Amino acid sequence: MSTLSPPRVLSRLGLGVLMLGMAMGASGCVFAAPTWKGAPSDHFDGRRFFNLEPREQRMGFFDWMRTRRPGPWKDWHDVPHGPPPPERVGRGALRVTFINHATVLLQLDGLNILTDPIYSERCSPVSFAGPKRVRPPGIRFEDLPPIDAVVLSHNHYDHMDVATLRRLQEKFPAMRLFAGLGNGALLEGEGLRHVTEVDWWQEFPLTPEVTLVSARTQHFANRGMTDSGGTLWTGYVFRGPHGATYFAGDTGWGRQFAEARERYGPMRLAVLPIGAYKPEGFMSPVHISPREAVQASVDLGARHSVPMHYGTFRLADDGETEPLWDLAGALVERGADAPKWWVLGFGEGRDVPP
């Protein structure tokens, strides 16, 4: 057994969960991202960021490798793309489209916001190895509406895909990028523009009526072996005439869900991760389970919730459809008190009632 934090374990082993089986060696320094230089705070010690509610890891990495029982995944799903989303929605309207993994199109109050976009074949620093997608993106890149803003939850390769960001910027030159503190150096070094770095609970106007908020999460960040905790991880709240919408990014369990509701009221929509949670003894400090996601939706006061972070890249031991079955089971257990969840197909969009 081990009580090492996930960032320490994963950074020592290259890219950890995302890069199992790759011989990183000296490349850990090559892929490492620039780190934040700033004054200490309640979640930054002057060198590394840290979680405010660290959870004990009940299983060590080698214990996991020795006892793992990965669930089944298909090699590939040859499925059609979803229909093109509308170009925009009006003031007070809210539409959500699930594209793949943590990539979701949020259309609200005349704005189009894309979360953690990844259209690449692999989530990896190299093109020849690393987790490979098992299905095409639900919406063709060519069918994306004009994107006004992209929000990035952290710098892991399945959430910060530079190749996709470059494609988006080429197509939408005025697009704004938001990411946690310290990520600007990497993004700008890759030729990306209009980058804004955010700290937890900071607010930024997107329009005179819509505000973006950086919402605290429970996770970690690294792109190599030497930069663990060097940049900030975060979720987002969008506030405007449509109400409030919450996007969690990657996160373990914590009080951050209740805190977001206390600050901004009940959410009209919550987009929450449900995958890469097994074995829970290893993953739970940084990835919520489907059962915890249901409780998170309750803590957020979400009128409707949509799951993401499943069914695209094989990152942990849960099977391809296991997160959805566990989500369904957690909702059934709550009976008549179960919160409302929509499981959207890849490429499916839905208008959220006011």
N, C-alpha and C positions, 0 to 999 in steps of 0.2 A: 504493500500500500504506500501511497505517496501523498503528501500535502503540498507539493509544488504547484504553483499557480500555472494555469494553462499557458500564459504568455511565455513563462520561463521554459516549460517543457517543450512547447512547439518551436520556440526560437532556437533552442539547442539542437533540434532535429530538423533543421532546414525550414521548410514551410509546413511542418507538422501534418495535420489532417489533410490539407489540400495537396500535399506533395509526397505522400507516402510512397515509398518505393523508388524515389529518385535519389541518385547519388549526388548530393549537392556539393560536398567538399568546399573548396575555396569559393565556389559560386555564391555562397551565402552572403559574402561581402559585396559581390558584384551586383546582386539583385536588391540589396538593402536600400531602403528609401532614405532621403534626408530626414533629419529629425528636427523637432521644434526647439527653438531657443527663445525662452521667455521667462518671466518672473514666476516663482512658485505660487501655487494656489491650493485649494482644498483637494484637487485631483491631479496636481502636477508638482513633482518634488524638485523641479529645476533641471531634471534630466529625463524623467519618464512619467507618462501618465499612468494613473491607476484607478481602479474602481472604488467607489465609496462603500460598496457592500460586498466585499470579496467573499466568495463561497468556497468552502473546502472541497477539494477534489478527492473523491473517495477511491479512485482507481488510478494507478500510474500507467504511463504509456506502454511499458513493456508488459504489464499485467493485461492490458487490453489486447496487445498483439498476440499474446500467448493464448488467450481464451476467446477471441473474437468469433462471432457467428453472424456474418453479414447476411442480410436478407436479399431476396432475388431482385434483379433488375434486368430489363430487356436491353439488348445491345443498341437497338434503334427502333423508333416509331416513325414510319413513313406516313405522316398525317398531313392534311391540308392546312394552310394558314387560315386564320380567322379573317373576317371582313375588315376593310379599312375603317378605322374609327372616324367619327365626325371631325370636321376641321376644328371646331371649338364648341363649347357650350356657353350659354348665356349667364348673366349675373344671377347668383343664387342657385344655379344648377351645379350638380356634382355627378361625374361619371368616372367609373373605375374600369380599367381593362388590364387583365392579367396577361403578360407577354411570356415570360419564363423566369424561373428562379426568383430573384428578388426584383426583377424588372417589371414595373407596373406603371402604366400611364394614368396619371391623375389629371382630369380635366375639370376645372373649377373656376367659376367667375371669369370666364374668358381667357384663362391661362391654361397652358399645357405643360405639365411637369412630369419628367421621367425619373424614376428611382433606380439607382444602381444598375445602369444599363449594361447588358452583355449580349452581344451578337456573335462573339467569337466561337470557334469550334471547341476550344479548350479554355479552362480557367487556370492559367499557368503562365510563368514567365517565358516559357519556350513553346514552340509550335509543335514539337514532336513527342511530348510527354505531358503527363498531368491529367486530371479529370476531364473526360471528353463528354460532350453533350449527347443525350440519348434521343433527342427530338429537335426539330427545327423551332426557331422562335415562333411564338403564336401569331405575331403580326410581322409581315414582311417589312424589312427596313425601308423599302421604297414606299410603303403605305403609311408610315408614321406621319401624323399631322405636324405642323410647325411646332417645334419645341422651344419654349421660352426659358426653361430652367431645368437643370439636371442636379439632383441631390445625391451625394455619395455618403454612405454611412460609415465606411472605413476603407482601408487600403488593401484588404485581401483581394486576391486575383479574381475571385468570383463576384466581387462587388465593385472593384475599380478596374475596369477593363480599358486600358489606354487605347487599344485599337478601335474599339467602338466609340470612345469619346472623340477620337480624331475624325471618324466618319461623320459623327453627329455635328461637330463644329464645321466641317467642310460644307455640310448641307444647310446648317442653320448658323451662320456666322455671328449673329447677335446673341446666341444662347449663353445664359449665365450658368456658372458652375459653383456649387456650394459643397464644401467638405470641411472636416474637422481641422483644428489647429495643426499646423505642420505639414499638411498635404499640398499646400500651394507650391512649394519648391519642386516637388516631383512633377506635378501637373504642368506647371509653367516650363519646367525643363524639357517636357515632352512636346512643347509647342502649343499648349492649350492656353486660351485667353479667357478674360472675364471671370477669373477665379476669386471667390470670396471664402476666406477661412472663418469658421464659426466655433465658438465655445459654448458649452452647455448653458442653455436658457437665454442665450442672446437672441435678439429679434432683429429681423431685416425686412424692410418693405420691398415687396415685389411689384406692387402697384399702389396707388393711393388707398385702395381698399383691402388689399391682401397682404398679410404678413407671414413671413417664414420664421419659425422658431426652431432652434437647435435643442433637441430634447435628450436629456441624459439617458444613457443605456449602460448595459453591463456586458462588456466584451473585451477585446484586446486588438492590437494592430501590429503587423509586421509584414514585410515583403521579402525578407532574408533572415539570416541568422543573427545579425548584429544590431537590428533596429527595433527590437521588441519594445512596445510602449512608447516609441518615439513620436508618434502622431496620435491624434485623438479620434475616437470612435463616437458616433452619435446617431440619434434618430431625429425625426422632424415632425413638427406640427404646422399645419397651414390653417390660418384663421382669416375669415373673410365673410362676405354676405352669405355664402353657402353654409357657414357654421365652422366647425373645426374638424380637420382630418389628421389622423395620426399614422405615420409610417415608422415602424420600429427598426428597420435594418436588421442586423444580427444582434441578439441580446440573450443573456441569461436572465434568470428570475431576479426580481428586486422590487423595491418600492417605487421605482420610476414611473410605473403606470398610474398608480394612485396619485403620485405627485403631479403628473401632467394634467389629470382631471382637476385636481385642486387649483391649479394655476389657470386653466383655460376652459373648465367646464366639461360636461359630457361630450364625447366625440360623435359626430354624425357618422363617421366611418373610421375604422381601424384596420390597417394592413399589417398582419402579424406573421412571423415565421413559425413554421411547424416542423421543419425537417432538420436532418443532421443532429439528432438528439440521442442516438444510441451508440455505445452504451452510456446510460445516464450517469454512471459513476465517474466517467471521464468528461462527458460533454456538458453536464448540467451547469457548471459555472459560467458557460458562455453561450449556450443554446437552450432556449426553453423547449419543453416537450409540448405536444398538442394539448395535453391536459392543462399545463401552465398557460398556454396561449388562450384557452377558454377563460381561465381566471383573469388573465390580463385584460381581456375584453370586458369583463365585469368591472374590474378596477377602473378602467378607462370610461365606463359608462357608455360604451359604444352601442349605438342603435343598430349598426350593421358592421360585421367584420368579414374580412377576406383573408384566406391563408396564402402564404407564398413561401419561398425557400424550400421547395421540394420538387421531385419529379423531373429534374433537368440534368443535374450533375450528381454523380454518386460520391458523396463526401464522407459518409460515416457508415454505420452498420444497419441503420433502418432500411428496410426494403423500399422499393420504388413507390408502392401505394400504401405502405404501412402508416405513414403520417396521417393520411386521410381516414383510414380505418380507426386509428386511435382518436382522431378528432371526433369522428362520428360517435364513438363509444363514450367519450367524455361529455358530449352534448346529451346523449340518451340518459346518462346517469343523472343529469340535472332535471330531467323531466320537463314539467310545464314551466319551470324557472330558467330554462336554458336560454342564453342570449342568441340573437339571430346571427347566423353565419351563412355566407354564400360561398360555395366551392365553385369557382369559375373555371371553365375549361381554358386550355391554353389558347389565347387569342380572343376569348370571350369578354365582352364589355357589358356593363350594366349601369343604368341610371339609378342613383341612390335617392330614395324618397326624402323630401324635406322633413 
